[in-house]
């Protein structure tokens, strides 16, 4: 357990690690490229390490040197390890590798923890089947384990309708350059977390493959393209930065976050606009952002967080500190993350004395005085980190299973301790 110390009027500077999302996308591109790539400022956390181990099983040579990762690519030729690949609790790896293994030969089985095997993947499996790939969920229920009998990716046209995760699209985008013919991806209906598709496109183009868009929801990738090995700088992680922005908002004072591009494609940077709306001051500099907190605005606010669902736990604890009602909408898919985040957040907010309830697609929270409590984290890194920030302002907050932050931010507790110094 981790007991959180309270602090007021913070005055701190924090340097954040590399982006988990960019690291994982760059690892896949470097794996598929011919030659050696160098990823600088890569995030070495449980998720990215899990993905690297799987890529090694598929034939890559990968070695780490501090926060640099060298990847000797495979030029799109995958080995078949002849056994199931266990991906822990890494949902991104499960989705990305489901398309990737279609480029190989023979049967591949991808599996993971019990929680990972309750996260939907049916839409991606169906998309691959529509392109001629022999893929299925082992239980026939649209959830992992996934079985792919591979023989190359044919290419063609695929339509995603009202998908639960943009990762399905990113998965196919990343592998489409190695298809036998052009791939056309059309998106219809709701598209969750669209900024992540822009991130995928940026990584692909950085590694030498153009992605053509004649309209926002249509992606065209020429067949028989190839990624080129390169040196790639992973920018700082906006998701990790958010906890320190929230610290200033919750406690008052100033926090400067370094190693973060204010013009990043990462959708989670949108939290800054929410903080400004609620009364914080934001100063954007050259590769750094500073947030000044004070008294938060009162009254009722409603926020659509469909494009930055990972920020919902942080907004939820901020809502607990603000007098007034906060409605968080269009995030029903959070029930299928590392935990059922909507249920977890409502439960833990009630535990600290805050009125909170689930709605059909989000949360309704009435801010007010909170009390200390032992917080159940549900093995979910974002629950742990968000309630740790609440603990900076509310005495008596204890985080159970604090090690779960290793999934995305291994030195979070060290960085949090820096707020006191």
URPETA-V385405 format. One record per residue. N is the residue number from 1. SS is DSSP state (H for helix, E for strand, - for the rest). D_LAST is the distance of its C-alpha to the last C-alpha in whole Angstrom. Layout:
n:N ss:SS d_last:D_LAST
n:N ss:SS d_last:D_LAST
This chain:
n:1 ss:- d_last:22
n:2 ss:E d_last:18
n:3 ss:E d_last:17
n:4 ss:- d_last:14
n:5 ss:- d_last:12
n:6 ss:- d_last:12
n:7 ss:- d_last:10
n:8 ss:- d_last:12
n:9 ss:- d_last:12
n:10 ss:E d_last:9
n:11 ss:E d_last:9
n:12 ss:E d_last:8
n:13 ss:E d_last:10
n:14 ss:E d_last:11
n:15 ss:E d_last:14
n:16 ss:- d_last:17
n:17 ss:- d_last:20
n:18 ss:E d_last:23
n:19 ss:- d_last:25
n:20 ss:H d_last:27
n:21 ss:H d_last:30
n:22 ss:H d_last:31
n:23 ss:H d_last:30
n:24 ss:H d_last:33
n:25 ss:H d_last:35
n:26 ss:H d_last:35
n:27 ss:H d_last:36
n:28 ss:H d_last:39
n:29 ss:H d_last:40
n:30 ss:H d_last:39
n:31 ss:H d_last:41
n:32 ss:H d_last:44
n:33 ss:- d_last:44
n:34 ss:E d_last:46
n:35 ss:- d_last:45
n:36 ss:E d_last:41
n:37 ss:E d_last:38
n:38 ss:E d_last:35
n:39 ss:E d_last:32
n:40 ss:E d_last:29
n:41 ss:- d_last:25
n:42 ss:- d_last:27
n:43 ss:- d_last:25
n:44 ss:- d_last:26
n:45 ss:- d_last:25
n:46 ss:H d_last:28
n:47 ss:H d_last:30
n:48 ss:H d_last:30
n:49 ss:H d_last:31
n:50 ss:H d_last:34
n:51 ss:H d_last:35
n:52 ss:H d_last:35
n:53 ss:H d_last:37
n:54 ss:H d_last:40
n:55 ss:H d_last:40
n:56 ss:H d_last:41
n:57 ss:H d_last:43
n:58 ss:- d_last:45
n:59 ss:- d_last:45
n:60 ss:- d_last:42
n:61 ss:E d_last:41
n:62 ss:E d_last:37
n:63 ss:E d_last:35
n:64 ss:E d_last:31
n:65 ss:E d_last:29
n:66 ss:- d_last:26
n:67 ss:- d_last:25
n:68 ss:E d_last:29
n:69 ss:E d_last:32
n:70 ss:E d_last:35
n:71 ss:E d_last:38
n:72 ss:E d_last:42
n:73 ss:- d_last:43
n:74 ss:- d_last:46
n:75 ss:- d_last:48
n:76 ss:- d_last:48
n:77 ss:- d_last:50
n:78 ss:- d_last:49
n:79 ss:- d_last:50
n:80 ss:- d_last:51
n:81 ss:- d_last:49
n:82 ss:- d_last:52
n:83 ss:- d_last:49
n:84 ss:- d_last:47
n:85 ss:E d_last:43
n:86 ss:E d_last:41
n:87 ss:- d_last:38
n:88 ss:- d_last:36
n:89 ss:- d_last:34
n:90 ss:- d_last:34
n:91 ss:H d_last:36
n:92 ss:H d_last:35
n:93 ss:H d_last:37
n:94 ss:H d_last:40
n:95 ss:H d_last:41
n:96 ss:H d_last:40
n:97 ss:H d_last:42
n:98 ss:H d_last:45
n:99 ss:H d_last:46
n:100 ss:H d_last:45
n:101 ss:H d_last:48
n:102 ss:H d_last:51
n:103 ss:H d_last:51
n:104 ss:- d_last:52
n:105 ss:E d_last:55
n:106 ss:E d_last:56
n:107 ss:E d_last:54
n:108 ss:E d_last:50
n:109 ss:E d_last:48
n:110 ss:E d_last:45
n:111 ss:E d_last:43
n:112 ss:- d_last:40
n:113 ss:- d_last:38
n:114 ss:- d_last:40
n:115 ss:- d_last:38
n:116 ss:H d_last:38
n:117 ss:H d_last:42
n:118 ss:H d_last:42
n:119 ss:- d_last:40
n:120 ss:E d_last:43
n:121 ss:- d_last:44
n:122 ss:H d_last:48
n:123 ss:H d_last:48
n:124 ss:H d_last:47
n:125 ss:H d_last:50
n:126 ss:H d_last:52
n:127 ss:H d_last:51
n:128 ss:H d_last:52
n:129 ss:H d_last:55
n:130 ss:H d_last:56
n:131 ss:- d_last:56
n:132 ss:- d_last:58
n:133 ss:- d_last:55
n:134 ss:E d_last:56
n:135 ss:E d_last:53
n:136 ss:E d_last:53
n:137 ss:E d_last:50
n:138 ss:- d_last:51
n:139 ss:- d_last:52
n:140 ss:- d_last:53
n:141 ss:- d_last:51
n:142 ss:- d_last:49
n:143 ss:E d_last:46
n:144 ss:- d_last:45
n:145 ss:- d_last:46
n:146 ss:E d_last:48
n:147 ss:E d_last:51
n:148 ss:E d_last:52
n:149 ss:E d_last:55
n:150 ss:E d_last:54
n:151 ss:E d_last:57
n:152 ss:- d_last:55
n:153 ss:- d_last:54
n:154 ss:- d_last:57
n:155 ss:- d_last:55
n:156 ss:E d_last:57
n:157 ss:E d_last:56
n:158 ss:E d_last:53
n:159 ss:E d_last:52
n:160 ss:E d_last:49
n:161 ss:E d_last:50
n:162 ss:E d_last:47
n:163 ss:E d_last:45
n:164 ss:- d_last:42
n:165 ss:- d_last:40
n:166 ss:- d_last:40
n:167 ss:H d_last:39
n:168 ss:H d_last:43
n:169 ss:H d_last:43
n:170 ss:H d_last:41
n:171 ss:H d_last:42
n:172 ss:H d_last:46
n:173 ss:H d_last:44
n:174 ss:H d_last:43
n:175 ss:H d_last:46
n:176 ss:H d_last:49
n:177 ss:- d_last:49
n:178 ss:- d_last:51
n:179 ss:- d_last:53
n:180 ss:- d_last:57
n:181 ss:- d_last:57
n:182 ss:- d_last:55
n:183 ss:E d_last:53
n:184 ss:E d_last:53
n:185 ss:E d_last:50
n:186 ss:E d_last:51
n:187 ss:E d_last:48
n:188 ss:E d_last:50
n:189 ss:E d_last:49
n:190 ss:E d_last:45
n:191 ss:E d_last:42
n:192 ss:- d_last:39
n:193 ss:- d_last:36
n:194 ss:- d_last:38
n:195 ss:H d_last:35
n:196 ss:H d_last:35
n:197 ss:H d_last:38
n:198 ss:H d_last:38
n:199 ss:H d_last:35
n:200 ss:H d_last:38
n:201 ss:H d_last:40
n:202 ss:H d_last:37
n:203 ss:H d_last:37
n:204 ss:H d_last:41
n:205 ss:H d_last:42
n:206 ss:H d_last:39
n:207 ss:- d_last:41
n:208 ss:- d_last:44
n:209 ss:- d_last:46
n:210 ss:- d_last:46
n:211 ss:- d_last:46
n:212 ss:E d_last:49
n:213 ss:E d_last:48
n:214 ss:E d_last:51
n:215 ss:E d_last:50
n:216 ss:- d_last:46
n:217 ss:- d_last:47
n:218 ss:E d_last:49
n:219 ss:E d_last:48
n:220 ss:E d_last:51
n:221 ss:E d_last:50
n:222 ss:- d_last:53
n:223 ss:- d_last:54
n:224 ss:- d_last:54
n:225 ss:- d_last:51
n:226 ss:- d_last:49
n:227 ss:- d_last:45
n:228 ss:E d_last:44
n:229 ss:- d_last:42
n:230 ss:- d_last:39
n:231 ss:E d_last:36
n:232 ss:E d_last:33
n:233 ss:E d_last:30
n:234 ss:- d_last:28
n:235 ss:- d_last:26
n:236 ss:E d_last:23
n:237 ss:- d_last:23
n:238 ss:H d_last:23
n:239 ss:H d_last:23
n:240 ss:H d_last:20
n:241 ss:H d_last:18
n:242 ss:H d_last:20
n:243 ss:H d_last:17
n:244 ss:H d_last:14
n:245 ss:H d_last:17
n:246 ss:H d_last:18
n:247 ss:H d_last:14
n:248 ss:H d_last:15
n:249 ss:H d_last:18
n:250 ss:H d_last:18
n:251 ss:H d_last:15
n:252 ss:- d_last:16
n:253 ss:E d_last:14
n:254 ss:E d_last:13
n:255 ss:E d_last:12
n:256 ss:E d_last:14
n:257 ss:E d_last:15
n:258 ss:E d_last:17
n:259 ss:- d_last:20
n:260 ss:- d_last:22
n:261 ss:- d_last:25
n:262 ss:- d_last:26
n:263 ss:- d_last:29
n:264 ss:- d_last:29
n:265 ss:- d_last:32
n:266 ss:- d_last:29
n:267 ss:H d_last:30
n:268 ss:H d_last:27
n:269 ss:H d_last:26
n:270 ss:H d_last:28
n:271 ss:H d_last:26
n:272 ss:H d_last:24
n:273 ss:H d_last:28
n:274 ss:H d_last:28
n:275 ss:H d_last:24
n:276 ss:H d_last:26
n:277 ss:H d_last:29
n:278 ss:- d_last:27
n:279 ss:- d_last:26
n:280 ss:- d_last:22
n:281 ss:E d_last:22
n:282 ss:E d_last:22
n:283 ss:E d_last:22
n:284 ss:E d_last:23
n:285 ss:- d_last:23
n:286 ss:- d_last:24
n:287 ss:- d_last:23
n:288 ss:E d_last:20
n:289 ss:E d_last:20
n:290 ss:E d_last:17
n:291 ss:E d_last:18
n:292 ss:E d_last:18
n:293 ss:E d_last:18
n:294 ss:- d_last:20
n:295 ss:- d_last:23
n:296 ss:- d_last:25
n:297 ss:- d_last:28
n:298 ss:- d_last:31
n:299 ss:- d_last:34
n:300 ss:- d_last:35
n:301 ss:E d_last:34
n:302 ss:E d_last:35
n:303 ss:E d_last:34
n:304 ss:E d_last:36
n:305 ss:- d_last:33
n:306 ss:- d_last:36
n:307 ss:- d_last:34
n:308 ss:- d_last:31
n:309 ss:H d_last:31
n:310 ss:H d_last:28
n:311 ss:H d_last:26
n:312 ss:H d_last:28
n:313 ss:H d_last:26
n:314 ss:H d_last:23
n:315 ss:H d_last:25
n:316 ss:H d_last:27
n:317 ss:H d_last:23
n:318 ss:H d_last:23
n:319 ss:H d_last:27
n:320 ss:H d_last:26
n:321 ss:H d_last:24
n:322 ss:- d_last:26
n:323 ss:- d_last:29
n:324 ss:- d_last:32
n:325 ss:E d_last:34
n:326 ss:E d_last:32
n:327 ss:E d_last:35
n:328 ss:E d_last:34
n:329 ss:E d_last:37
n:330 ss:- d_last:39
n:331 ss:- d_last:36
n:332 ss:H d_last:39
n:333 ss:H d_last:38
n:334 ss:H d_last:35
n:335 ss:H d_last:37
n:336 ss:H d_last:37
n:337 ss:- d_last:34
n:338 ss:- d_last:32
n:339 ss:- d_last:33
n:340 ss:- d_last:35
n:341 ss:H d_last:32
n:342 ss:H d_last:34
n:343 ss:H d_last:35
n:344 ss:H d_last:31
n:345 ss:H d_last:30
n:346 ss:H d_last:32
n:347 ss:H d_last:32
n:348 ss:H d_last:29
n:349 ss:H d_last:28
n:350 ss:H d_last:31
n:351 ss:H d_last:30
n:352 ss:- d_last:27
n:353 ss:- d_last:30
n:354 ss:- d_last:30
n:355 ss:E d_last:33
n:356 ss:E d_last:33
n:357 ss:E d_last:36
n:358 ss:E d_last:37
n:359 ss:- d_last:40
n:360 ss:- d_last:42
n:361 ss:- d_last:40
n:362 ss:- d_last:36
n:363 ss:E d_last:35
n:364 ss:E d_last:35
n:365 ss:E d_last:32
n:366 ss:E d_last:32
n:367 ss:- d_last:29
n:368 ss:- d_last:28
n:369 ss:- d_last:27
n:370 ss:- d_last:25
n:371 ss:- d_last:25
n:372 ss:- d_last:23
n:373 ss:E d_last:25
n:374 ss:E d_last:25
n:375 ss:E d_last:25
n:376 ss:- d_last:27
n:377 ss:- d_last:26
n:378 ss:- d_last:30
n:379 ss:- d_last:29
n:380 ss:- d_last:27
n:381 ss:H d_last:24
n:382 ss:H d_last:24
n:383 ss:H d_last:24
n:384 ss:H d_last:22
n:385 ss:H d_last:19
n:386 ss:H d_last:20
n:387 ss:H d_last:20
n:388 ss:H d_last:17
n:389 ss:H d_last:16
n:390 ss:H d_last:18
n:391 ss:H d_last:17
n:392 ss:- d_last:13
n:393 ss:- d_last:16
n:394 ss:- d_last:19
n:395 ss:- d_last:18
n:396 ss:- d_last:20
n:397 ss:E d_last:20
n:398 ss:E d_last:20
n:399 ss:E d_last:21
n:400 ss:- d_last:24
n:401 ss:- d_last:25
n:402 ss:H d_last:21
n:403 ss:H d_last:22
n:404 ss:H d_last:24
n:405 ss:H d_last:22
n:406 ss:H d_last:23
n:407 ss:H d_last:26
n:408 ss:- d_last:24
n:409 ss:- d_last:20
n:410 ss:- d_last:20
n:411 ss:- d_last:16
n:412 ss:H d_last:15
n:413 ss:H d_last:13
n:414 ss:H d_last:11
n:415 ss:H d_last:10
n:416 ss:H d_last:10
n:417 ss:H d_last:7
n:418 ss:H d_last:5
n:419 ss:H d_last:6
n:420 ss:H d_last:4
n:421 ss:- d_last:0
